[in-house]
Amino acid sequence: MKLKETVVKAINEQINAEMWSSNLYLSMSVHFAHAGYNGFANWLKKQSMEEMEHAYDMMDYLLKRGGEVKIGAIDAVPQKFASALEVFQQVYDHECKVSEMIENVVKVAATAKDMASQDFFWKYIREQVEEEATASEIVEMIRMSGEQNLIFIDHQLAKR
């Protein structure tokens, strides 16, 4: 079955969103590396790599289905960040936004009666449940321990 243009467009938009997410987390990683928090930097760098893997996976899927991949311009990401709590609150908020975007792709595919695309993106819906939970847990760890105890959380996140 040939992909409908609405589905191709939605997937291409998600690919670009994944690439932007990768850049956002990489920028956050660099922020923490400069501050000497290598555990936070490690966690965010791995998160950045995971987002780029999602983009590649979605590109491969689109190509397998005969859709045209269109790599658009990736908007600049923030370069300056405040406290660790604010950074990870941004991570959590961003993961919630990504969840909404992926749900939208599934809705577009459902409207197009494209079960294969729905099935493909359901793995990302399931993964987003974990992503949101993990980001929320880190926010709560920082909130409970306070900024003065970041070194302990930094050590824990280095294990990822």
PyMOL CGO cylinders between C-alpha atoms (Angstrom):
from pymol import cmd
from pymol.cgo import CYLINDER

trace = [
    CYLINDER, 0.00, 0.00, 0.00, 1.36, 3.38, -1.00, 0.3, 1, 1, 1, 1, 1, 1,
    CYLINDER, 1.36, 3.38, -1.00, 1.69, 5.87, 1.80, 0.3, 1, 1, 1, 1, 1, 1,
    CYLINDER, 1.69, 5.87, 1.80, -0.70, 8.79, 1.72, 0.3, 1, 1, 1, 1, 1, 1,
    CYLINDER, -0.70, 8.79, 1.72, 0.89, 12.21, 1.54, 0.3, 1, 1, 1, 1, 1, 1,
    CYLINDER, 0.89, 12.21, 1.54, -0.59, 13.19, 4.92, 0.3, 1, 1, 1, 1, 1, 1,
    CYLINDER, -0.59, 13.19, 4.92, 1.25, 10.28, 6.54, 0.3, 1, 1, 1, 1, 1, 1,
    CYLINDER, 1.25, 10.28, 6.54, 4.52, 11.06, 4.74, 0.3, 1, 1, 1, 1, 1, 1,
    CYLINDER, 4.52, 11.06, 4.74, 4.27, 14.70, 5.86, 0.3, 1, 1, 1, 1, 1, 1,
    CYLINDER, 4.27, 14.70, 5.86, 3.56, 13.73, 9.48, 0.3, 1, 1, 1, 1, 1, 1,
    CYLINDER, 3.56, 13.73, 9.48, 6.49, 11.29, 9.57, 0.3, 1, 1, 1, 1, 1, 1,
    CYLINDER, 6.49, 11.29, 9.57, 8.87, 13.85, 8.05, 0.3, 1, 1, 1, 1, 1, 1,
    CYLINDER, 8.87, 13.85, 8.05, 7.78, 16.38, 10.66, 0.3, 1, 1, 1, 1, 1, 1,
    CYLINDER, 7.78, 16.38, 10.66, 8.45, 13.82, 13.38, 0.3, 1, 1, 1, 1, 1, 1,
    CYLINDER, 8.45, 13.82, 13.38, 11.89, 13.06, 11.93, 0.3, 1, 1, 1, 1, 1, 1,
    CYLINDER, 11.89, 13.06, 11.93, 12.76, 16.75, 12.15, 0.3, 1, 1, 1, 1, 1, 1,
    CYLINDER, 12.76, 16.75, 12.15, 11.36, 16.92, 15.68, 0.3, 1, 1, 1, 1, 1, 1,
    CYLINDER, 11.36, 16.92, 15.68, 13.54, 13.97, 16.72, 0.3, 1, 1, 1, 1, 1, 1,
    CYLINDER, 13.54, 13.97, 16.72, 16.61, 15.68, 15.25, 0.3, 1, 1, 1, 1, 1, 1,
    CYLINDER, 16.61, 15.68, 15.25, 15.78, 18.90, 17.09, 0.3, 1, 1, 1, 1, 1, 1,
    CYLINDER, 15.78, 18.90, 17.09, 15.33, 16.90, 20.30, 0.3, 1, 1, 1, 1, 1, 1,
    CYLINDER, 15.33, 16.90, 20.30, 18.74, 15.33, 19.76, 0.3, 1, 1, 1, 1, 1, 1,
    CYLINDER, 18.74, 15.33, 19.76, 20.31, 18.77, 19.42, 0.3, 1, 1, 1, 1, 1, 1,
    CYLINDER, 20.31, 18.77, 19.42, 18.48, 20.05, 22.50, 0.3, 1, 1, 1, 1, 1, 1,
    CYLINDER, 18.48, 20.05, 22.50, 19.77, 17.21, 24.67, 0.3, 1, 1, 1, 1, 1, 1,
    CYLINDER, 19.77, 17.21, 24.67, 23.26, 17.57, 23.23, 0.3, 1, 1, 1, 1, 1, 1,
    CYLINDER, 23.26, 17.57, 23.23, 23.23, 21.27, 24.11, 0.3, 1, 1, 1, 1, 1, 1,
    CYLINDER, 23.23, 21.27, 24.11, 22.11, 20.42, 27.64, 0.3, 1, 1, 1, 1, 1, 1,
    CYLINDER, 22.11, 20.42, 27.64, 24.85, 17.80, 27.84, 0.3, 1, 1, 1, 1, 1, 1,
    CYLINDER, 24.85, 17.80, 27.84, 27.51, 20.33, 26.91, 0.3, 1, 1, 1, 1, 1, 1,
    CYLINDER, 27.51, 20.33, 26.91, 26.12, 22.72, 29.52, 0.3, 1, 1, 1, 1, 1, 1,
    CYLINDER, 26.12, 22.72, 29.52, 26.61, 20.13, 32.26, 0.3, 1, 1, 1, 1, 1, 1,
    CYLINDER, 26.61, 20.13, 32.26, 30.02, 19.06, 30.94, 0.3, 1, 1, 1, 1, 1, 1,
    CYLINDER, 30.02, 19.06, 30.94, 31.21, 22.67, 31.20, 0.3, 1, 1, 1, 1, 1, 1,
    CYLINDER, 31.21, 22.67, 31.20, 29.90, 22.81, 34.76, 0.3, 1, 1, 1, 1, 1, 1,
    CYLINDER, 29.90, 22.81, 34.76, 31.79, 19.63, 35.70, 0.3, 1, 1, 1, 1, 1, 1,
    CYLINDER, 31.79, 19.63, 35.70, 28.72, 17.41, 36.07, 0.3, 1, 1, 1, 1, 1, 1,
    CYLINDER, 28.72, 17.41, 36.07, 29.84, 14.56, 33.86, 0.3, 1, 1, 1, 1, 1, 1,
    CYLINDER, 29.84, 14.56, 33.86, 27.04, 12.22, 34.97, 0.3, 1, 1, 1, 1, 1, 1,
    CYLINDER, 27.04, 12.22, 34.97, 24.33, 14.66, 33.89, 0.3, 1, 1, 1, 1, 1, 1,
    CYLINDER, 24.33, 14.66, 33.89, 26.30, 15.28, 30.69, 0.3, 1, 1, 1, 1, 1, 1,
    CYLINDER, 26.30, 15.28, 30.69, 26.56, 11.53, 30.05, 0.3, 1, 1, 1, 1, 1, 1,
    CYLINDER, 26.56, 11.53, 30.05, 22.84, 10.93, 30.59, 0.3, 1, 1, 1, 1, 1, 1,
    CYLINDER, 22.84, 10.93, 30.59, 21.86, 13.76, 28.26, 0.3, 1, 1, 1, 1, 1, 1,
    CYLINDER, 21.86, 13.76, 28.26, 24.39, 12.80, 25.60, 0.3, 1, 1, 1, 1, 1, 1,
    CYLINDER, 24.39, 12.80, 25.60, 22.96, 9.27, 25.53, 0.3, 1, 1, 1, 1, 1, 1,
    CYLINDER, 22.96, 9.27, 25.53, 19.49, 10.75, 25.35, 0.3, 1, 1, 1, 1, 1, 1,
    CYLINDER, 19.49, 10.75, 25.35, 20.66, 12.85, 22.39, 0.3, 1, 1, 1, 1, 1, 1,
    CYLINDER, 20.66, 12.85, 22.39, 21.99, 9.77, 20.62, 0.3, 1, 1, 1, 1, 1, 1,
    CYLINDER, 21.99, 9.77, 20.62, 18.73, 7.91, 21.27, 0.3, 1, 1, 1, 1, 1, 1,
    CYLINDER, 18.73, 7.91, 21.27, 16.69, 10.71, 19.69, 0.3, 1, 1, 1, 1, 1, 1,
    CYLINDER, 16.69, 10.71, 19.69, 18.88, 10.64, 16.59, 0.3, 1, 1, 1, 1, 1, 1,
    CYLINDER, 18.88, 10.64, 16.59, 18.45, 6.86, 16.41, 0.3, 1, 1, 1, 1, 1, 1,
    CYLINDER, 18.45, 6.86, 16.41, 14.69, 7.44, 16.40, 0.3, 1, 1, 1, 1, 1, 1,
    CYLINDER, 14.69, 7.44, 16.40, 15.08, 9.84, 13.47, 0.3, 1, 1, 1, 1, 1, 1,
    CYLINDER, 15.08, 9.84, 13.47, 17.14, 7.26, 11.54, 0.3, 1, 1, 1, 1, 1, 1,
    CYLINDER, 17.14, 7.26, 11.54, 14.60, 4.53, 12.33, 0.3, 1, 1, 1, 1, 1, 1,
    CYLINDER, 14.60, 4.53, 12.33, 11.75, 6.70, 11.07, 0.3, 1, 1, 1, 1, 1, 1,
    CYLINDER, 11.75, 6.70, 11.07, 13.72, 7.58, 7.92, 0.3, 1, 1, 1, 1, 1, 1,
    CYLINDER, 13.72, 7.58, 7.92, 14.35, 3.89, 7.22, 0.3, 1, 1, 1, 1, 1, 1,
    CYLINDER, 14.35, 3.89, 7.22, 10.66, 3.13, 7.75, 0.3, 1, 1, 1, 1, 1, 1,
    CYLINDER, 10.66, 3.13, 7.75, 9.61, 5.88, 5.35, 0.3, 1, 1, 1, 1, 1, 1,
    CYLINDER, 9.61, 5.88, 5.35, 12.07, 4.67, 2.72, 0.3, 1, 1, 1, 1, 1, 1,
    CYLINDER, 12.07, 4.67, 2.72, 10.88, 1.04, 3.08, 0.3, 1, 1, 1, 1, 1, 1,
    CYLINDER, 10.88, 1.04, 3.08, 7.32, 2.20, 2.48, 0.3, 1, 1, 1, 1, 1, 1,
    CYLINDER, 7.32, 2.20, 2.48, 8.30, 4.21, -0.60, 0.3, 1, 1, 1, 1, 1, 1,
    CYLINDER, 8.30, 4.21, -0.60, 7.85, 7.60, 1.00, 0.3, 1, 1, 1, 1, 1, 1,
    CYLINDER, 7.85, 7.60, 1.00, 10.09, 10.55, 0.26, 0.3, 1, 1, 1, 1, 1, 1,
    CYLINDER, 10.09, 10.55, 0.26, 12.28, 11.60, 3.18, 0.3, 1, 1, 1, 1, 1, 1,
    CYLINDER, 12.28, 11.60, 3.18, 12.63, 15.37, 3.42, 0.3, 1, 1, 1, 1, 1, 1,
    CYLINDER, 12.63, 15.37, 3.42, 15.22, 16.62, 5.86, 0.3, 1, 1, 1, 1, 1, 1,
    CYLINDER, 15.22, 16.62, 5.86, 14.18, 20.12, 6.78, 0.3, 1, 1, 1, 1, 1, 1,
    CYLINDER, 14.18, 20.12, 6.78, 16.05, 22.88, 8.55, 0.3, 1, 1, 1, 1, 1, 1,
    CYLINDER, 16.05, 22.88, 8.55, 16.58, 22.19, 12.21, 0.3, 1, 1, 1, 1, 1, 1,
    CYLINDER, 16.58, 22.19, 12.21, 15.84, 25.26, 14.32, 0.3, 1, 1, 1, 1, 1, 1,
    CYLINDER, 15.84, 25.26, 14.32, 18.49, 26.40, 16.78, 0.3, 1, 1, 1, 1, 1, 1,
    CYLINDER, 18.49, 26.40, 16.78, 18.21, 25.02, 20.29, 0.3, 1, 1, 1, 1, 1, 1,
    CYLINDER, 18.21, 25.02, 20.29, 18.81, 26.93, 23.53, 0.3, 1, 1, 1, 1, 1, 1,
    CYLINDER, 18.81, 26.93, 23.53, 22.45, 27.29, 24.52, 0.3, 1, 1, 1, 1, 1, 1,
    CYLINDER, 22.45, 27.29, 24.52, 22.10, 28.65, 28.04, 0.3, 1, 1, 1, 1, 1, 1,
    CYLINDER, 22.10, 28.65, 28.04, 20.44, 26.86, 30.90, 0.3, 1, 1, 1, 1, 1, 1,
    CYLINDER, 20.44, 26.86, 30.90, 19.74, 27.65, 34.52, 0.3, 1, 1, 1, 1, 1, 1,
    CYLINDER, 19.74, 27.65, 34.52, 19.67, 25.18, 37.40, 0.3, 1, 1, 1, 1, 1, 1,
    CYLINDER, 19.67, 25.18, 37.40, 19.69, 21.41, 37.07, 0.3, 1, 1, 1, 1, 1, 1,
    CYLINDER, 19.69, 21.41, 37.07, 16.11, 21.36, 38.30, 0.3, 1, 1, 1, 1, 1, 1,
    CYLINDER, 16.11, 21.36, 38.30, 15.02, 23.75, 35.55, 0.3, 1, 1, 1, 1, 1, 1,
    CYLINDER, 15.02, 23.75, 35.55, 16.93, 21.77, 32.90, 0.3, 1, 1, 1, 1, 1, 1,
    CYLINDER, 16.93, 21.77, 32.90, 15.31, 18.48, 33.85, 0.3, 1, 1, 1, 1, 1, 1,
    CYLINDER, 15.31, 18.48, 33.85, 11.91, 20.12, 34.15, 0.3, 1, 1, 1, 1, 1, 1,
    CYLINDER, 11.91, 20.12, 34.15, 12.49, 21.20, 30.53, 0.3, 1, 1, 1, 1, 1, 1,
    CYLINDER, 12.49, 21.20, 30.53, 13.44, 17.61, 29.67, 0.3, 1, 1, 1, 1, 1, 1,
    CYLINDER, 13.44, 17.61, 29.67, 10.22, 16.34, 31.24, 0.3, 1, 1, 1, 1, 1, 1,
    CYLINDER, 10.22, 16.34, 31.24, 8.09, 18.99, 29.52, 0.3, 1, 1, 1, 1, 1, 1,
    CYLINDER, 8.09, 18.99, 29.52, 9.77, 18.26, 26.20, 0.3, 1, 1, 1, 1, 1, 1,
    CYLINDER, 9.77, 18.26, 26.20, 9.16, 14.51, 26.52, 0.3, 1, 1, 1, 1, 1, 1,
    CYLINDER, 9.16, 14.51, 26.52, 5.47, 15.24, 27.15, 0.3, 1, 1, 1, 1, 1, 1,
    CYLINDER, 5.47, 15.24, 27.15, 5.42, 17.37, 23.99, 0.3, 1, 1, 1, 1, 1, 1,
    CYLINDER, 5.42, 17.37, 23.99, 7.14, 14.58, 22.02, 0.3, 1, 1, 1, 1, 1, 1,
    CYLINDER, 7.14, 14.58, 22.02, 4.48, 12.16, 23.27, 0.3, 1, 1, 1, 1, 1, 1,
    CYLINDER, 4.48, 12.16, 23.27, 1.78, 14.43, 21.86, 0.3, 1, 1, 1, 1, 1, 1,
    CYLINDER, 1.78, 14.43, 21.86, 3.58, 14.72, 18.52, 0.3, 1, 1, 1, 1, 1, 1,
    CYLINDER, 3.58, 14.72, 18.52, 3.94, 10.94, 18.18, 0.3, 1, 1, 1, 1, 1, 1,
    CYLINDER, 3.94, 10.94, 18.18, 0.30, 10.44, 19.12, 0.3, 1, 1, 1, 1, 1, 1,
    CYLINDER, 0.30, 10.44, 19.12, -0.55, 12.88, 16.34, 0.3, 1, 1, 1, 1, 1, 1,
    CYLINDER, -0.55, 12.88, 16.34, 1.37, 10.76, 13.81, 0.3, 1, 1, 1, 1, 1, 1,
    CYLINDER, 1.37, 10.76, 13.81, -0.65, 7.72, 14.89, 0.3, 1, 1, 1, 1, 1, 1,
    CYLINDER, -0.65, 7.72, 14.89, -3.88, 9.71, 14.54, 0.3, 1, 1, 1, 1, 1, 1,
    CYLINDER, -3.88, 9.71, 14.54, -2.89, 10.85, 11.03, 0.3, 1, 1, 1, 1, 1, 1,
    CYLINDER, -2.89, 10.85, 11.03, -2.08, 7.24, 10.11, 0.3, 1, 1, 1, 1, 1, 1,
    CYLINDER, -2.08, 7.24, 10.11, -5.41, 6.07, 11.59, 0.3, 1, 1, 1, 1, 1, 1,
    CYLINDER, -5.41, 6.07, 11.59, -7.31, 8.65, 9.54, 0.3, 1, 1, 1, 1, 1, 1,
    CYLINDER, -7.31, 8.65, 9.54, -5.45, 7.40, 6.45, 0.3, 1, 1, 1, 1, 1, 1,
    CYLINDER, -5.45, 7.40, 6.45, -6.31, 3.79, 7.42, 0.3, 1, 1, 1, 1, 1, 1,
    CYLINDER, -6.31, 3.79, 7.42, -2.57, 3.02, 7.41, 0.3, 1, 1, 1, 1, 1, 1,
    CYLINDER, -2.57, 3.02, 7.41, -2.28, 0.22, 9.95, 0.3, 1, 1, 1, 1, 1, 1,
    CYLINDER, -2.28, 0.22, 9.95, 1.41, -0.42, 9.25, 0.3, 1, 1, 1, 1, 1, 1,
    CYLINDER, 1.41, -0.42, 9.25, 2.34, 3.15, 10.19, 0.3, 1, 1, 1, 1, 1, 1,
    CYLINDER, 2.34, 3.15, 10.19, 0.11, 3.00, 13.25, 0.3, 1, 1, 1, 1, 1, 1,
    CYLINDER, 0.11, 3.00, 13.25, 1.84, -0.19, 14.31, 0.3, 1, 1, 1, 1, 1, 1,
    CYLINDER, 1.84, -0.19, 14.31, 5.30, 1.25, 13.67, 0.3, 1, 1, 1, 1, 1, 1,
    CYLINDER, 5.30, 1.25, 13.67, 4.65, 4.33, 15.80, 0.3, 1, 1, 1, 1, 1, 1,
    CYLINDER, 4.65, 4.33, 15.80, 2.98, 2.47, 18.67, 0.3, 1, 1, 1, 1, 1, 1,
    CYLINDER, 2.98, 2.47, 18.67, 6.43, 1.36, 19.86, 0.3, 1, 1, 1, 1, 1, 1,
    CYLINDER, 6.43, 1.36, 19.86, 7.28, 5.03, 20.28, 0.3, 1, 1, 1, 1, 1, 1,
    CYLINDER, 7.28, 5.03, 20.28, 4.07, 5.70, 22.19, 0.3, 1, 1, 1, 1, 1, 1,
    CYLINDER, 4.07, 5.70, 22.19, 5.01, 2.90, 24.58, 0.3, 1, 1, 1, 1, 1, 1,
    CYLINDER, 5.01, 2.90, 24.58, 8.57, 4.20, 24.86, 0.3, 1, 1, 1, 1, 1, 1,
    CYLINDER, 8.57, 4.20, 24.86, 7.35, 7.71, 25.67, 0.3, 1, 1, 1, 1, 1, 1,
    CYLINDER, 7.35, 7.71, 25.67, 5.60, 6.40, 28.79, 0.3, 1, 1, 1, 1, 1, 1,
    CYLINDER, 5.60, 6.40, 28.79, 9.05, 5.33, 30.04, 0.3, 1, 1, 1, 1, 1, 1,
    CYLINDER, 9.05, 5.33, 30.04, 10.73, 8.55, 28.88, 0.3, 1, 1, 1, 1, 1, 1,
    CYLINDER, 10.73, 8.55, 28.88, 8.24, 10.73, 30.73, 0.3, 1, 1, 1, 1, 1, 1,
    CYLINDER, 8.24, 10.73, 30.73, 8.50, 8.59, 33.88, 0.3, 1, 1, 1, 1, 1, 1,
    CYLINDER, 8.50, 8.59, 33.88, 12.30, 8.68, 33.87, 0.3, 1, 1, 1, 1, 1, 1,
    CYLINDER, 12.30, 8.68, 33.87, 12.46, 12.45, 33.38, 0.3, 1, 1, 1, 1, 1, 1,
    CYLINDER, 12.46, 12.45, 33.38, 9.87, 12.93, 36.12, 0.3, 1, 1, 1, 1, 1, 1,
    CYLINDER, 9.87, 12.93, 36.12, 11.89, 10.73, 38.50, 0.3, 1, 1, 1, 1, 1, 1,
    CYLINDER, 11.89, 10.73, 38.50, 15.03, 12.79, 37.87, 0.3, 1, 1, 1, 1, 1, 1,
    CYLINDER, 15.03, 12.79, 37.87, 13.10, 16.02, 38.49, 0.3, 1, 1, 1, 1, 1, 1,
    CYLINDER, 13.10, 16.02, 38.49, 11.85, 14.62, 41.79, 0.3, 1, 1, 1, 1, 1, 1,
    CYLINDER, 11.85, 14.62, 41.79, 15.33, 13.40, 42.82, 0.3, 1, 1, 1, 1, 1, 1,
    CYLINDER, 15.33, 13.40, 42.82, 16.74, 16.88, 42.23, 0.3, 1, 1, 1, 1, 1, 1,
    CYLINDER, 16.74, 16.88, 42.23, 13.81, 18.53, 43.97, 0.3, 1, 1, 1, 1, 1, 1,
    CYLINDER, 13.81, 18.53, 43.97, 14.09, 16.24, 47.02, 0.3, 1, 1, 1, 1, 1, 1,
    CYLINDER, 14.09, 16.24, 47.02, 17.86, 16.42, 47.33, 0.3, 1, 1, 1, 1, 1, 1,
    CYLINDER, 17.86, 16.42, 47.33, 18.29, 20.08, 46.53, 0.3, 1, 1, 1, 1, 1, 1,
    CYLINDER, 18.29, 20.08, 46.53, 20.83, 21.75, 44.29, 0.3, 1, 1, 1, 1, 1, 1,
    CYLINDER, 20.83, 21.75, 44.29, 23.55, 21.39, 46.95, 0.3, 1, 1, 1, 1, 1, 1,
    CYLINDER, 23.55, 21.39, 46.95, 23.47, 17.59, 46.61, 0.3, 1, 1, 1, 1, 1, 1,
    CYLINDER, 23.47, 17.59, 46.61, 23.66, 17.33, 42.82, 0.3, 1, 1, 1, 1, 1, 1,
    CYLINDER, 23.66, 17.33, 42.82, 26.92, 15.40, 42.96, 0.3, 1, 1, 1, 1, 1, 1,
    CYLINDER, 26.92, 15.40, 42.96, 25.08, 12.33, 44.24, 0.3, 1, 1, 1, 1, 1, 1,
    CYLINDER, 25.08, 12.33, 44.24, 22.54, 12.42, 41.41, 0.3, 1, 1, 1, 1, 1, 1,
    CYLINDER, 22.54, 12.42, 41.41, 25.34, 13.18, 38.96, 0.3, 1, 1, 1, 1, 1, 1,
    CYLINDER, 25.34, 13.18, 38.96, 27.11, 10.02, 40.11, 0.3, 1, 1, 1, 1, 1, 1,
    CYLINDER, 27.11, 10.02, 40.11, 23.93, 7.98, 39.67, 0.3, 1, 1, 1, 1, 1, 1,
    CYLINDER, 23.93, 7.98, 39.67, 23.24, 9.32, 36.15, 0.3, 1, 1, 1, 1, 1, 1,
    CYLINDER, 23.24, 9.32, 36.15, 26.81, 8.52, 35.10, 0.3, 1, 1, 1, 1, 1, 1,
    CYLINDER, 26.81, 8.52, 35.10, 25.84, 4.82, 35.25, 0.3, 1, 1, 1, 1, 1, 1,
    CYLINDER, 25.84, 4.82, 35.25, 23.42, 5.06, 32.31, 0.3, 1, 1, 1, 1, 1, 1,
]
cmd.load_cgo(trace, "trace")
